[in-house]
């Protein structure tokens, strides 16, 4: 062979190596379009670098092209039949396509052919967990730990398995072993930090000082160092470590270009939380320099940006954030943007414009999620189809159950959830089942369901629901123990924030304690109506006894409640998405429809009830408090049905409003009366009492939260005290307390409308302390 041929072949090998390295870098930074172009180019060149085929398959998987990934894996397996990884990648593609059981069969073939390769067994272990098959998964895990005890991926998988099952000590031991032998293993260090926070019970000192001293003088900040430092800042008690948190943020801000995109986003969030605007701007500039490249990061920034900019600038923000998102994912991300700004109908329209021959389970899940918000009945049909096609997809089952809850079918929702549950999803399934029990009025069964979560790491939702259940059941000591545990372990942000006493749960705890104290101090006698008017706990007991969950009265006789619908919007012209929902009520046949704005509301209150009621309306702390008073006064004077502006009527009037009663209320979980839909005859005594109580609370400038002062808490107390003080005999005086699922069968309630995501919404939660305007209007800051 002559020197020219040798040099030529050597040059070809170097070129293939360079292409492979470039593709690897593109995959690492999330530039999937560039990676795809390079690997396709390399594959077409013939006899590519050995690693190119792996990237070829992984590129398709990362883009969500599961059919292409499976085809590529099969072709690669034929080209390199002695490489187990391609059979593993083929199985991974099958699982991503919603066929995990077929993937398990493929993995069994790979395991028999390559018994000394841990990768097929590790994927089998993960798939068994995903299917909720805990015992078979544990059997595979034991073999993995026996033969590959020092393999980092095996150690991490075992640690996460034990963590998901609440075995925190075993998980921490494995992570310490992994960290000792592989100190730069990023994920191990992050998971270890999370576990340390959960298991510390607030007793161990923060690792922040030691971490800072380690990285302070290091010229190069590793990805693992940065991730661990960010976690330490997240969990640090700022009141004690404010200066160290600030130093850590400054250090990370100075090296923001060394951080991966996900860490840049976390740096932005922590800097925003701690009020460090300059570092937040640096983190944001770092992301926008060549990204975002990942959909979840883009969506998080879009949500934040929309609290700084108006909806008229949404297209500018979306265009900028989509710039580096892989083309295969852009339609999905753009649809999520449209959902936030324009609502579910526009999001569906945007998604449908992206024509797909076949959707993956993940794409089907997104479509079903939008249908849930925009067209629940169509969403149910689509989910039934999806679950027949992908029976093992846990996410589809969970969404199906939630949608059944939305349309008022809690028992059917529980049947959907009676399947094996992956440990990692246990809390979410438990919470959904508990919600279904609450909707059915089964409070004690709800407590039993929530107790099952004790063997797992509890999340915020589980802790909050357990606390509310204990309060409603009157178990004050158990509730206080849970509060102390949550505050000690940092289990729930609202409980540990330092503002617990002013939260809903805090006020309900105070309500229960004061009720117990006053009940014990009263002389012998009957005080049920007095206590029900003052305390939510006493009132909820009355509501439980009168609920249709325990008795099912037959409603007969004349329909007494006027066929009139009243709604309120503080401005004269509601947003288009709100108008569309209001039309569902205004278009009902033979129904009078009335809508007030704030000026009409003041005029009505002054002319009908006098100056004090108008003044009470003006003294409301927010739009909701004024609307609460107004609906009670309107029903008191005219009667009819009041419906919130985010509740869409989609059923039948007669199914919603029974005959033979003068007041219809709907019972929410925890034996509370909802005030989003109320129906009454004019002058019903319970509504008169509620309107007087609301006006008095506003005029006296009560410092209670809105829920208690004028909202559901007040309505519950007013109706309960009426039921205890009187014995309604005439039909127009009677009260029907109907389960909330009856309302859900006739109306789509609490729709997540775009205006609720804006800074101006009275109960906005997704606001930001960082003005992002300049980053999307051409005047970017560094």
N, C-alpha and C positions, 0 to 999 in steps of 0.2 A: 504494500500500500504506500503510495507516494506521500510526501509531506503536505502537498496541497489538499489531498483528500482528508488527511488527519486534521489539518487546521480547519478545514471546512466543517467536519463533523464536530470538532471541539467548539467551533463558533456557534453551530446550531444548538449544541447542548447548553452553552452559556445563554443564548437567546431564550431558550425554553425556560431556563432557570429564572431569568429576569422577569419574563412574563408571569411565571408562577408567583414570584415574590410580589410583583405589582398587584396581582389579583388578591393575594393574601392580605396585603395592606388595605386594599379597597374594601374587602370583607370586614376587616377589623374596625375600620372607621365608619362602617355602615353605608359606604357608597356602592350599593348593590348594582346599580346600572353599569358602573365602570367595571366592577368585578365580573358581571355577566358578559359584557363585551369582550373582556380579556380571556375568560375561560372558553367562550365559544370560538374565539379566534384561535386559541391554542388547540382546541379539539379538532378544528378543521385542518390544522397544519399537519396532522398525522403523527403518530407515535409521540404524544405529548409527554411532558414531565409527569412522573408517577403521581404527584400530588394534585395535578390539575383535575383528574377525574373526580376526586373527592370534592374539590371546590365546585365543580360542575354540578354535582348533585346538591350540595349544600346551598349553592346560590339559588337554585329553584325552590328549595325548602324555605329559605329565609324570605323569599318573595311571596310565599304562600301558594306557589304553583305546584300543588301536591301531585297532580297527574303527571306533569313534566318531570318532577323529582323522581317519581316511581319509575317512569320509563328510563330515565337516565341511570338510575341505580341498577336496573335490570341489565342494561347494555354494558355498564361498567363491570358488573359481576361476570358477564360472559367474557369480557376482555381480560379480566384479572381474576380467574376462578379461585385462586388460592388466597385471596384477601377477604377475610371475614367482614371487614367493615362495610363492604358494599351490600352484603345480605342484611346487615344491621340497618344501613341507610334505606334499603328497600322496605324493611319492616317499619322503620320510622315513618316513611312516606305513607304506608298503608294506615298506620295509626292516625296520622295527620288528616287522612282522607275519611276518617270516621269508621275505620275497620280495625279496631284494636285486637279483636279475637283472631282475625286472619293474620294479623301481624305476629301474634303469639305463636301460631303454627309455623310461620316462617322462621321465627327465632329458635324454635325447638330443633329445626333442621340445622340451623347454624351452630347451635350448641353441640349437637351430635357430631358435626364435622370438625369443629374447633373447640374441643373440651377445655383447652388450656387458655382460651381467650376470654377475658372477663366481660368484654363489651356486649355480646349477645345476652348474657345473663343479667347484666345491669339494666339493659333496656327492658327485658322481660320483667324484672323487679318493678321498674317504674310503671309499666303498663298494668300490671296486676294491682298496684296501688290506685291507679287511675280508675280501674273498674270497681274499686272498693273491695277487692278480694284480699283481705288483710292476712289471713292465715297462709294462703299460698305464697303471698309476697314475703312473709316472714321466713318461710322455708327456703326461698331463694336467697334471701339476705344472709341467712346463717351460712350457706355454702360460700357466698361471696366473701364473707368475713373470715371464714376458715382458710380459704386458699389465696385471697388477695388482700390480706390484712393491712398492708401498707400502701395500697393503691389509693391516691387522693380522691378519685371520683367515687370509689366504693365507700371510703370513710365519710365523705360528705353526704352521700345518699343515705347511709345508715344514720348519721346524726340528724338529718332532716326527718327521717322516718320516726326516730325516737321523740324528736321535738313535737311532731304532729300528734303523737299519742300521749303527750304530757310527761314523758320520761326525760325530764330536763337534765338531771344529773348525768345520765348515760350519754345524752347528746353533748353536753359540755365536755365530758371526758374525751370523747372521740375528737371533738374540735380542738381541744388542747393538744392531743397527740398529732393531729394533722398540722396544726400551726407550728409545733416544734420541729417537725420534719420538713415542712414546706412553708417557711415563714412568709413567703410572698403570695400565698394562695388567697386571692382577693375575696372570693365568696365565703371561704371558711372564716375569714376574719370578720366579715360583716355579720354572718349568722351568729358567730360567737358573741359579738357585741350585743346583738339583739337578745340572745339568751341570757347574757349577764344582766341585762336590764330587767328582764322578766323575773329572773330567779333571785335577784339581790334583795328584794323586799325593802328597798330603800336604805339598807344597812351598810352596803359596801361603798367605799369612796369612789368618786368618778375616776375613770382611767385617763381623763383629759390631760391632767398635768404631765403624766409620764409620756403620753403620746406626743405632746407638744415638745417636750425636751428631746425626744428621739428624732423628730423631723426638723426641729428648728434650725440646725446647722447643716442639714443635708442639702447638697446642691441639686440633687435629682429627687423629686417626689414620686414614688412609685404609685401605681394605681391602687394597690392594696393599702398603702399608707394613707392616701387621700380618703378612700372610702371609709376606713376605720376612724379617721379623725372627724369626718363629717357625722358619722353615727354617734361619736362621743359628744359632739356639740349638740346634736339633736336630743340626747338624753340628759344632758347636764342640767343641773338646777341653776338657772341663770342668776338667781338672787345671790348665790354663793360663789359662782364662777364667772361673773360677768366679764371681768377683764381677760380671763383666759379664753372665753368664747370669742371675744372681740379679736384677740391676737390670732386665734386659729382661723377666723374668717379672713383676716388681713393676709395671713400667710397663704391661704388657699387662693385668695383673690389675686395675689401677686404672681401665682403660678397657674392661673386659670387655663392657659394654653396647654398645660401638661395633663389636664383632666379629661377623661372621656365625657361624652355628652351627658350621660345620665348623672354623673357627679356634678357637672356644671349646673344642671337643673336643680339638684339638691342643694348646692351652694346658694343658688338664687333664692330658694325657698327659706333656707335657714337665715340668710342675710335679711330677707324681708321680714321674717318672724321677729328678729332681734333689732329691727329698725336700722340696719346698716345699709343705707341706700347706695352708697358708692360701690361697695362690694357686690350688691345685687346687680347694679348696672354693668359691672365688669363681667360677672357671670353670664348675664344676658348677651352682652357683646360677644363673649366667647362662643356661645351657642350659635348666634346668628352669623358668625364669621364664615362658616362653611356648613351650616345646618339650619334647623334641625334635620336629622336624617331618619329619625325614628318617629313613627306615628304617635305613640303615647306622649312623647316629649312635645311634639307640635301641638297636640290637643291641650296639654297642660298650659302651654304658653298662650294659646288662643283664648282659653277661659280667662286667664289673667289679663290679657290685653283688652278684652271686651269690657273689663271694669274700668279701664282708663280711657278707652275710645268709644265713640258712639257706634250704633249698629250701621250707620251709613258708611263707616270706614271698614266694615267687616271684610269686604272683598279685597281691599288693599292688604289687610293683615293676612287673610287666607292665602293670597297669591304669594306673599313673601314666605310664609311658613311652609308652603308646599314646594318651594323651589328645589329642595334637595331630597324630598321624599321620593323613593323609588316609584317609577311610573305605575307599576302593578298595584301599588298601595294608595295612590293618590285619590282615586275615586272614593275609597272607603273613608279616608281621613277627611276629605272635602264634605262628605255626607255628615260626618260628626260635627263639622263646623256649622253646616246648614241647620242641623238639629238645634244647636245652641242659639242661633240668631233668628231663624225663620220658622222653627217648629218641625214636627214630624212629617208633615205632608211634603214640604220642600226637601227634607232630607231623603225621603223615599224617592222623590222625583230625581234627585241627584244621583242616587244609587242605581236607579233603574236605567239611567242613561249610559251607565257602564255595562254594556252587554256582555254577558258571560254564558258560554255554552253549558257550563256546569259549575255550581258554586261549591266551595269547600265548606265543611261544617262551620268554620269561623265566619265565613262570609254569610252563610245562612243564618247564623246567630245574630249578626248585626242587622240583617233584614228583618228578622223576627222581632228584634228589640224595637226597631222603628215602627213596625206594625202594631206592637203592643201599645205604643203611645198614640198612634194615629187611627188605627182601625182594629180594635181588640178582637172582634169576631173573625175577621180575616186572618189576624195573627194566630188565633187558635187553630184554624184550619191548616194554615201553613206549618205550624209546629207539629200537628199530628202527622202531616206528611213527612216532615223532617225526622221525626222520631221513628217512623217506620223505616226510613232509609238509613238512619244512623242510631240504632237502638241503644248503643253503649255510650253515647255522648252525654256526659253528666251535665254540661252547661245547658244543653237543650232541655233536659228534664227539669232543671231548676227554673229556667225561664218559663217553661210550660206551667209549672206549679204557680209561679208568681202571676202569670196572666190569668189563670183560673181564679186566683184570689181577687184580681182586679175586677172580674166580671161576676163576683159574688158566689163562687162555688168553692168554699173552703174545704169541704169534705173531699171533693174530687182532687183538690190540690194535695191533700195528705196522701191520697192513694198513689198519686204520681211519685211522691217522694219515698214510698215504701220500697226502695231498692237499695242495694249495697252502696255505701257512701265512702268515697276516698277520705282518708283521715284529714288531709289538708283542706277539705271542703266541709268538714263536719260542722263547724260553727255556722256556716251559711245555711246549710240544710236544717240544722236545729232551729235557727232563728225563723226560717220560713215556716217550719212546722208549728212553732210556737205561735206565730202570727195567725195561722189558720185556726188553732185552738182558741185563741183570743176572739177571733171573729165569730166563733161558734158559742161564745160565752162560757167557755170551760177554763176558768181562771186557775183552779187547782191543778188540772191536768197540764196547764201551761207551765206551772212551777215545776212539776215533775219532769217535763220535757227539758226545761232549761237546766235542771240539776245534772242532766247527762253530760253537759259541757264541762263539768268539773274535771274530768279526766283529760281535757285538752287545754291548750292555751286559750283563755277567753279573749274575745275581741271587744271593742267598744260597744257594739250593738248588743251582744249577749249580756254584758255587765249591766248596761242601762235597762234592758228588758227585765232582767232578774230583780233589779232594785225596784223598778216600778211595780212588779208583781208582788213583791214582799210588802211594799207600802200599801197597796190596795187591799191585800189580805190582812192588814193591820199588824203584821209581824215586825214591830218597831225595833226590837233588839237585834233580830236577824238582819234587818236593813242597815242598822248602824254598824254592825260587824262587817257587812259587805262594803260599806262606804270606807271604813278604816282600812280594809284590805286593799281596796282600789287605790286609795290615796298613798298607802305605803308602797305599793308595787307599781304605781303609775299605769294602772290598767285601763283607765278611761279618761280621756282628755277633759271632758266637762267636769268630772268629779275632782280632778287634780289641778284644775286651772287656777284655783284660788277664788273663783266666782261661783262656787257651787251653791251658796246660800241664795243667790238671786236667780238660779236656774229653775226650770220647771220641777225637776226632781227635788231640788233643795226646798222649794216652797211647799211641795207636797209632804216632805218630811216634817217641816215646821207645822203644817196643817194637822198632820196626824198627832204630833206631840202636844199641840195646843188643845186639840179635841180631847185627848186622853186626860189632860190636866183639868179642863173645864168640866168634863163629864164626872170626874171624881169629886170636884168641888161643889157640884150642884146638890141642893137638898133633895130628899126623896120626891119623886113625882115624874110626870111624863113631859119630856122636853124634846121629843124627836123632831118636831117641826122647827123649833128654835135652833137646834144643833145642825139640822140639815141645811138651814139657810145660811149658817156661818161657816161650816166646814165641809170641804169636798169629800173627806172620808165618810162622814155621816151620810152625806147625800148619795154617794155611790152605792152604799148599802141599800138604800131605798130603791134606787134605780135597778139594782140587781133583782130585787124581789118583784118589781113590776115589769120586768123585761119579758118579751115574747119568747126568749130562749127556754123559759120554764113553763110558761102558759101560752097557748095559742088561741086567743079569742077569735070567735067568728064575727067578722064585721058585717053587720046588716043594717038595713034601714036607709034613710035618706043621706045623700052626700051633702055634708054641711059646709065644707070648706070651699070658699069661692074659687072659681076657675080663673084665677088671677096670678100672674107671676111678677115679682118685683126683683130688680137687680140694681146694683150700684157700681159706678165708676167715678172716681173723684174728678176726672177731667171730662169735658163735654164730648170729646171724640176718643173712644177707646182704641187701642191698637187693633190692626186688622185681624190678628190671631184671636184676640178677645171677642171682637165683633162676630167672628165666625161661630164661636161657641155660644154667644148670647142668642144668635139666630136660631139655635136648636130649641130655645124656649119661646122666642117671639113668634116662631112659625107654627107652634102647636095649634090645632084647630079649635075654635070656640074658646080660646083663652085670651083674656085681656092681658096685655103686656105693658109694664111701666119700668122705666129706668131713670134714675136720678143721677145728676152730678153733684158736686159739693155745694154749688150755689143753690140748686133746687132743694137739696137736703136742708140747708139752713133755713130757707123760706118755709118749707113744710114744717119743720120742728118749731119755728117761732110762731107761725100762724095757728098750728094745731095744739101745741102743748105749752107754749109760752117761752119767755126769754131765757128762763133757766135751762131749758132743754137745748136751746140753740147754743147757749154758753157752754154747756157740757160737751156738745159736739166740737166746739172750737178748742176746748181744753184737752182734747184727745192727744196723746203723745205720738200717735202715728195714724196712718190711714185706716188700719185695721180696727182700732178702738172706735173711731168715728163710725165706721161701717157697722160695727157690732151694735152700737146704740141705735143707729138708724133703722136697721132691719127689725129690731124689736118694736120700735115705735110705729113703723109702717104696718106691721102685722097687727099690732094692738088696735090701730085705727081702722084699717081697711080689711085686714085678713087676706088670705091667699097663701101663696108659696113664695118664700124667699130662697134664692139660689145664688151661690157664689159665682163670680165671673169666670172661674176656672173649672166649673162643673158642666159637662155637656149632657143634655137630655137625649137619650137614645132609645127610650122604652115607651111605656104607655102610662098616661096620667092615672088611670084607675088602678093600675098595679102598684103605683107609688103611693097614692093617697086613698086610704080606705074610707068606706062609708061609716056613718054612725058615731063619729068621734069629732071633737072640736080642736084637738091639737095632736099633731104627729111629729115625733122626734125620732132620730135615729141614733142607736147606741153604738158608740165607738168602743174599741178595746178598753179594758179596765173600768167598765161600768160608768162611762162618761157620755154625756149627750153631745153630739156634734152640733155645731151651729152653722155649718155650711149650707144645709138644706133644712128648712123648718116650714111646717104648714099649720095654719091656725085659722079659726073663725075670728071675726072682729071681737075685741074685748075679752078674749079668753083670760081668766084670772091668773094663770101661770105666766102668760106673756106680759100682762100688766105688771105683775110682781117683778119679772125680770127686767123690764124697761125702767122701772123705778130704781131698782138696785144698781143698774148700769149708770143711770144719770147721777145717782148719789155718789158712786165711786169716782166718777170723772170730776164732779164738782168739788169733792173733798180732796182731790189730787192724791188719791191712794198711790202708794209706791209699789204696789204689786205688779207682777208681769201681766202682759195683755191677756194671756190665756185665763188667768184667774180673775182679773179685774172686770173684763167685759165679754170674754170669749166663752169657750165651752165650760170652763169651771163655773162661771156665773150662771149660765143656763142650767147646768146640772143642779146647782144649789136651789135655784128658784123653782124649778119643776118639782124637785124632791120635797121641798118644804110645802108646796101646794098639795102634793099627794098625801103628805102626813097631816096637814092641817084641816083638810076637807075630805068629804066622801062624795065625789061627783056622782050624781044620780041622773041628771039630764044628759042626753047624748052630746049636746054642744059643750058640756063641761068635761067630758071624758078625755083621757090622754092615752094615745097609742104610742108605746115605746117599741119601735121595730128594730130588728138587728141590722147592722150596717150593711150586711151582704144583700139585704133586700134593696137598699138604695143602689148598691153597685150593680145590681141586675138591670136597673132602669136608667142609670146615669153613670157616665165616666167622670169620676171625681178627682179633684186635686191634680189636674193636668199640669205637667211641667212646661209652662209657657216661657217663651224667651225673655219676657220682661222680668221674670223672677231671678234671672242671672245677672241683672244689671245692678250697678251701685245704688241707683235710686229706689230700688224695691225696699219696702219697709222692713222686711225680714231677711235681707240679703246676707248670705254667709260667705260667698265666694268673692270677696273684695280683696284688693291689694293695696299695700302701702307704698308701692313703687309705681311711679308714673312711667308707663312704657310708651307714651305717645311718640317721643322723638325717634324711637327705634323703627317706627313704621311710617314715618312721614318725611323721611329723607335727611333728617338732622341727627344722625346716630352719634351716640357718645361712646367714648372708649373707656 
